[in-house]
Each structure stands twice: as C-alpha cells, then as structure tokens.
Amino acid sequence: MESQSQSQSQYIGSNSGMDGVDQKEGKVANQRKTGTCESILRILAFMLTVTAAVVLGVSKQTEIVSMKILPTLPPIDLPATAKWHYLSAFVYFVVANAIACAYAAFSLVLSFANRGTKSGLGLVIILLDLLMVALLFSCNGAAAAIGLMGYQGNSHVQWNKVCNVFGRFCNHAAAAIVLSMLGSLAFMYLVVLAALGLHRRSK
C-alpha cells in the first residue's frame, strides 16, 4: 500500500509538472504571436505615414488662373502654384507624419530590445504610441478641414473653392489624408494590444 501511494504521488507530481510546462509553453507562444503582430503593425504604420508625408510633400501643381483686378479692366491670366507649405494645416500634416514614421522605425527597434523583459520601457512605448495616435488624428483633422474648404469653399466668408482648378493637388492631398488615417489606426491598434497584454498580466 505504501509503495502504491508513493507511485500515485509521483504520478500526480509528474502531471502537475507537465501542466506547468504546458502553461509556460503556451505563454511563450502567446508572447511570440503578440510580438510578431506588434512588429507587423509598426512596419505598417511606418510605411503608411512615410508614404502620406511623401505624397503630399512632393505634390505641386501650377495652373493659369484668370484674375480680375478692376471691374472696368479685362481679366489677366496669371500662373498660380499650389504647394503644401503654402497652408499651415498641410505643413502640420507633413511634419506630424514625418515624426510618426521616424518614431515607428525607432519604436520597432525598442520593441525588439524590450521583448521578454519587464522593464518600464514597455510602458514608455505604450505612452508614446498613444501620443502618436493623438498627433496623427489632430493633423488629419486639420488637413481634412482645409481640404474640405478647398473642395466646397465657404460662401459665408467669400472663400472660393480651388479644387476645381488644382484638381491633381487636391487628389494627392486626399490620398495622403487617407494613408495617414490608416497609419493612426495602426498605432491605435498597438495601444489596444498593449492594453490587452497588461490586462492578461494583471490576472
């Protein structure tokens, strides 16, 4: 009977050891899966934000515009150029996306360095990701507002629409805003992943 109880206790101990190993392996597999998803999102955020900055930054269009100086004089045809740095909202947009893409590349290196450790660096990365979300959403809102003004104008303040003249430039600006919005969503999903990871660790 004594030998039978000893064998039973050894069997139970071996089973509990196997359960611990399985739990540890599952935890490592989840960490690898989360790390891979995080790396993909950071690469995606980098590509989207750098593309948005380049698309608007290199966009330029020159057209001949008829301007009437005096009512008694005939209109004069003058060349007019649309560039991103002529509008402060577009300047903010390009600079913000440049900051976001630089941070995405830098944070990718930091995330690899922080993987598997429990230092405060992970919390700093989460806060910076959240800051990038706020920065991109604000610059997207500013650029979209001035872009909508270009498409529709504003009769209350006598601002005429200009996208009927500078159509290519407006299309490039719209494409850049969409790309930047997708980049901000990638950063937002990174924050959600980090929050879920913190929630799992707290259990």
C-alpha positions as CSV (number, residue, x, y, z in Angstrom):
1,M,0.0,0.0,0.0
2,E,2.8,2.4,0.9
3,S,4.5,1.8,-2.5
4,Q,1.2,2.3,-4.3
5,S,0.6,5.6,-2.5
6,Q,4.2,6.7,-3.4
7,S,3.7,5.8,-7.1
8,Q,0.4,7.8,-7.1
9,S,2.0,10.8,-5.5
10,Q,4.8,10.6,-8.1
11,Y,2.3,10.4,-10.9
12,I,0.4,13.4,-9.6
13,G,3.6,15.3,-9.2
14,S,4.7,14.5,-12.8
15,N,1.3,15.6,-14.1
16,S,1.4,18.9,-12.3
17,G,4.9,19.4,-13.7
18,M,3.7,18.7,-17.2
19,D,0.8,21.2,-16.7
20,G,3.3,23.8,-15.6
21,V,5.5,23.2,-18.7
22,D,2.4,23.3,-21.0
23,Q,1.3,26.6,-19.4
24,K,4.8,28.1,-19.8
25,E,5.0,27.0,-23.4
26,G,1.6,28.5,-24.1
27,K,2.6,31.7,-22.5
28,V,5.8,31.9,-24.6
29,A,3.8,31.1,-27.8
30,N,1.3,33.9,-27.0
31,Q,4.2,36.3,-26.4
32,R,5.7,35.4,-29.7
33,K,2.4,35.8,-31.5
34,T,1.8,39.2,-29.9
35,G,5.4,40.3,-30.7
36,T,5.0,39.3,-34.3
37,C,1.7,41.2,-34.6
38,E,3.2,44.2,-33.0
39,S,6.2,44.2,-35.4
40,I,3.9,44.0,-38.4
41,L,1.8,46.9,-37.2
42,R,4.8,49.1,-36.6
43,I,6.2,48.3,-40.0
44,L,2.7,49.1,-41.5
45,A,2.5,52.3,-39.5
46,F,5.9,53.4,-40.8
47,M,5.1,52.6,-44.4
48,L,1.7,54.4,-44.3
49,T,2.9,57.6,-42.5
50,V,6.1,58.0,-44.6
51,T,4.0,57.5,-47.8
52,A,1.5,60.1,-46.6
53,A,4.2,62.6,-45.9
54,V,5.9,62.0,-49.3
55,V,2.7,62.1,-51.3
56,L,1.7,65.5,-50.0
57,G,5.3,66.8,-49.7
58,V,6.2,66.3,-53.3
59,S,2.8,67.3,-54.7
60,K,2.8,70.6,-56.7
61,Q,0.5,71.9,-59.4
62,T,0.7,75.1,-61.5
63,E,-2.2,76.4,-63.4
64,I,-3.1,79.6,-65.3
65,V,-5.8,81.5,-63.4
66,S,-7.8,84.4,-64.7
67,M,-7.8,87.3,-62.2
68,K,-9.8,90.4,-62.4
69,I,-8.1,93.4,-60.7
70,L,-10.6,96.1,-61.5
71,P,-14.2,95.7,-62.7
72,T,-13.5,98.0,-65.7
73,L,-10.4,96.1,-66.8
74,P,-10.4,92.7,-68.6
75,P,-9.2,89.7,-66.5
76,I,-5.5,88.9,-66.5
77,D,-4.2,85.4,-66.9
78,L,-1.5,84.6,-64.2
79,P,0.2,81.4,-63.3
80,A,-0.7,80.1,-59.8
81,T,1.0,77.2,-58.0
82,A,-0.4,75.0,-55.2
83,K,2.2,73.6,-52.7
84,W,1.8,72.0,-49.3
85,H,3.9,74.6,-47.5
86,Y,1.5,77.4,-48.5
87,L,-1.0,76.2,-45.9
88,S,-0.2,75.8,-42.3
89,A,-2.5,72.8,-41.9
90,F,-0.6,70.9,-44.6
91,V,2.7,71.9,-43.0
92,Y,1.5,70.5,-39.7
93,F,0.3,67.3,-41.5
94,V,3.6,66.6,-43.3
95,V,5.7,67.3,-40.1
96,A,3.4,65.2,-37.9
97,N,3.6,62.2,-40.3
98,A,7.4,62.6,-40.6
99,I,7.6,62.5,-36.8
100,A,5.3,59.4,-36.7
101,C,7.2,57.5,-39.3
102,A,10.5,58.2,-37.5
103,Y,9.0,57.1,-34.2
104,A,7.6,53.9,-35.9
105,A,11.1,52.9,-37.0
106,F,12.7,53.8,-33.7
107,S,10.0,52.0,-31.7
108,L,10.4,48.9,-33.7
109,V,14.0,48.7,-32.5
110,L,12.9,49.4,-28.9
111,S,10.2,46.8,-29.0
112,F,12.8,44.2,-30.1
113,A,15.1,45.3,-27.2
114,N,12.2,45.2,-24.7
115,R,10.9,41.8,-25.8
116,G,10.9,39.3,-22.9
117,T,11.8,41.9,-20.3
118,K,9.6,43.5,-17.6
119,S,11.2,46.9,-17.5
120,G,9.5,50.3,-17.6
121,L,10.5,50.7,-21.3
122,G,7.3,48.9,-22.3
123,L,5.1,51.4,-20.5
124,V,7.0,54.3,-22.2
125,I,6.4,52.7,-25.6
126,I,2.7,52.5,-24.9
127,L,2.5,56.1,-23.9
128,L,4.4,57.2,-27.0
129,D,2.1,55.1,-29.2
130,L,-0.8,56.9,-27.6
131,L,0.8,60.2,-28.3
132,M,1.3,59.3,-31.9
133,V,-2.4,58.4,-32.2
134,A,-3.3,61.9,-30.8
135,L,-0.8,63.6,-33.1
136,L,-2.0,61.9,-36.2
137,F,-5.6,62.3,-35.5
138,S,-5.1,66.1,-34.9
139,C,-3.1,66.6,-38.1
140,N,-5.6,64.5,-40.1
141,G,-8.5,66.6,-38.8
142,A,-6.7,69.9,-39.6
143,A,-5.7,68.7,-43.1
144,A,-9.2,67.3,-43.8
145,A,-10.8,70.6,-42.7
146,I,-8.7,72.7,-45.1
147,G,-9.1,70.1,-47.8
148,L,-12.9,70.3,-47.5
149,M,-12.7,74.0,-47.7
150,G,-10.8,73.6,-51.0
151,Y,-13.4,71.3,-52.4
152,Q,-16.5,73.2,-51.4
153,G,-15.4,76.7,-50.5
154,N,-17.3,78.9,-48.0
155,S,-19.8,81.4,-49.2
156,H,-20.1,83.0,-45.7
157,V,-16.6,84.3,-45.8
158,Q,-16.3,84.5,-49.6
159,W,-13.7,81.8,-49.9
160,N,-14.0,80.2,-53.3
161,K,-13.3,76.5,-53.9
162,V,-9.9,75.8,-55.6
163,C,-10.0,72.1,-56.2
164,N,-11.8,72.7,-59.5
165,V,-8.6,74.4,-60.6
166,F,-6.0,72.4,-58.7
167,G,-7.6,69.0,-59.0
168,R,-4.5,66.9,-59.0
169,F,-3.1,68.6,-56.0
170,C,-6.4,68.1,-54.1
171,N,-6.5,64.4,-55.1
172,H,-3.0,63.9,-53.8
173,A,-3.9,65.6,-50.5
174,A,-7.0,63.4,-50.1
175,A,-4.9,60.3,-50.7
176,A,-2.3,61.4,-48.2
177,I,-5.0,62.0,-45.5
178,V,-6.4,58.5,-46.1
179,L,-3.0,57.0,-45.7
180,S,-2.3,58.9,-42.6
181,M,-5.6,57.9,-41.1
182,L,-4.8,54.3,-41.7
183,G,-1.4,54.8,-40.0
184,S,-3.1,56.4,-37.0
185,L,-5.4,53.3,-36.8
186,A,-2.3,51.0,-36.8
187,F,-0.9,53.0,-33.8
188,M,-4.3,52.8,-32.1
189,Y,-4.4,49.0,-32.6
190,L,-0.9,48.8,-31.0
191,V,-2.3,50.6,-27.9
192,V,-5.2,48.2,-27.8
193,L,-2.8,45.2,-28.0
194,A,-0.7,46.7,-25.2
195,A,-3.8,47.3,-23.0
196,L,-4.9,43.7,-23.5
197,G,-1.4,42.4,-22.6
198,L,-1.5,44.4,-19.4
199,H,-4.9,43.1,-18.6
200,R,-3.8,39.5,-19.1
201,R,-0.7,40.0,-16.8
202,S,-2.8,41.5,-14.1
203,K,-4.9,38.3,-13.8
